[in-house]
């Protein structure tokens, strides 16, 4: 099952400039703090098998000190070519060209940690809920799933944020709400708990949150 909009979010053209991060852009506020917290919460050891969904240029996985195996999934070959240069310190890395929702299947290994940042806002709400179950099923007991992304407390506050950024003249930020699918933290926490996770959510800026889900 591929996500509905996966073809729209192939960022091959953005790869050369993706790492030129403007922290003054509200979309990017908290970016590095989210990455650091994601790795901290994932608690990856040298014996762990790790899945990074939406690897992009490798900014998240390059923070992994060591692991047994890392599998990187993305639909942008150009992004992953850059990521390869950042992950040479890890002994066993596999790069998979695939949609993050379609990746899961019978032939996939079980993981100790599944991590993802600034990718899953490409999934519509129903797909996120399906995704949570797939992640739970693919984790070993005691496994950790940690997601950092563009999120709002709930759907009810979305119109206020759109108005706020339009009033500030930040039309591109306002349009992002209408063109992409920001997480709703309340819905995500409920969905993750429903499938069996223990969940913690943390906010890093207006739009950047991270959620840590542990399989009991």
N, C-alpha and C positions, 0 to 999 in steps of 0.2 A: 504493500500500500504506500504509494508516494503521496507526499503532502500536496494539497491542491495547487499551491502557488510556487512550487519549487523552481520552475523555470524562470520565474520573474526575479529570483533572488540569487542568481549566479553572478558573483561579483568579480568575474575575470577582468573586466575593464578597470575596476577599482584597485586591483592588486598593487600596482606600482606606487600608489599614493596612500594606501590604507593606513600605513604606520605613521603618517604625518598627522598626528592626533592633536586636534585643537580642543584643549580642555575648557575653553570659553564657550564652546558649543554645549547647550544643555543636554544634547544627546550623549555627549562624551564626559560630562561631569561624573566624577567618581570611578572612571574607567579602571585605573590601576588599582584602586582600593578594592574594587569588586574582584579583580583577578587574584589579588593576594589572598583575600578572604576565601575565595573558592578553593584555592590550593590548600590553605590552612585547614578548612573544614573537611576536605577530601582525605586528609591524613594518609597520604600515599606512602607506602613502605617499599623497600626493595623487592619484596615478594609479591607485590600486587600486580594484577592484570587490569589495565586502565583503558577506558574508552573516552575519547574526546570528540564530541559531536559538534560539527561546525568549526573545525580547527582553524580555518582562515589562514593567516600568516604565521600562526604558531605562538602568538604572544602568551596564551595561557599555558600550553604544554611545556614551553621552555622553562617555566618556573618549577617543574617537577625535578627534584634532585636525583631520584633514582626510582626505577620500577622494574618488574620482571618483563613486562611487555606493554607497549602502548599502541593502540589502534586509533588512527586519526581519520575522521570521516568528513568529507566536504564535497560540494558539487562544483567547486572552482579549482580547476587544475592549476591555474596561475597562482592562486593563493597558496596551494599546497607546495608548489615548487619553492616558494619563499620559506614556508614552514620547514622544509627539509633542511635548510641551512641553519636553522635555529635549534634543531633537535639532535644534532650529531653526538651530544653527550650521553644520549640514552642508547643502550645496547641493542634493543630490538623494537623497531618501530615499523608499523605497517600503515600504508596510506591507501584509503579506500575512497574511490570516486563514487559517491552515492548520496541520495537524499537522506536526511537524518531520520525521517520516519520510516522510510523503506528499508533502512539498514537492518532492522531487527528481523530475525528469522531463525528457523530450526538449526541452521548450520553455524550460528554464531556462538562464540565462547561465552562462558559466564564471567562476570567481571566483579572485581572487588571495589572499584570506584568508577563512576560515570560522571563526567564533568562537561560543562558547556557554558559558554558566555557569549552574549550578544548574537544569538542565532535563532533561538526558539520563538522570537517574536515574528518569525515568518510562518508559524503554524497558526491556523485559526483556532478558536476556542475549543471546538469539538475535538480537533486533532490533538491539542494539548492533553486533554483528558485521556484519549487513547494512548498517547505517548507515555503518560505516567504509569499505566499498567504494563506497557512493554518494558519500561526501565525497571520496574519492580521485579518482573519475571526474569530479567537478564542479570540481576545482581545476586551474588552469593549472600547467604545469611550474614548479617552484620555489615553488609556493603553500604557504601555511601554514594548518594547522587547529589551533586551540588550544581546549581544553575545561577548564573548571574546574567541579568538582562534588563531590558527596558520594561518597567512595570509601574502600575498604579495601584493604590490601595483597593480600589473597586471600580466597576464600570460607572458608577454614579458620579465620580469626580472627573471623568474624562472631559465632559463639555467645559468645565471650569478651566482645565489645563489648556484646552484648545483656545479658549477666549484669552487666557493669560498671555500666551505666546503671540497670538495675533495682535493683541494690544501693545506688546513690546516690539512689534514689527518683525518678529521672527516667523515669517510665513512658512519657511521650510520645516521648522520644528512642528508647527501646527499641522502641516500637511502630512507629516510622518504618522500622526495618530490616525489619519484617514486612509493611508496607503499601506500601513503595516498593522500588526496585530499585537500590541503591547499586552503583557500579562496583566491579569487582575489578581492581586495577591490573595484576596479572600477566597476567590474561586480556586486558585492553584493550591493553597494550603488545604482546603476542603477535599479537593480531588486527590492529593497526595496522601492525606490521612485515610481517605476512604479505601485506597488499595493496600494500606498497611504500613505506611511510613510514619516515623516520628519526625516532626517538621519544625524548623526554626527559620524565620524570615528576618532579614536585616536591611535597612534602608541606608544608602550611601549618598544619595542626592535626590533632587526632585523626581528624576525618572529612573535612576539606577538602583536596583535592589538585588539581593541575592537570597536564595532559598537553599537550605541544607536539609536533605531528607535521608534518614537512616533507616535501613531495613532491619527490623527487630528479629 
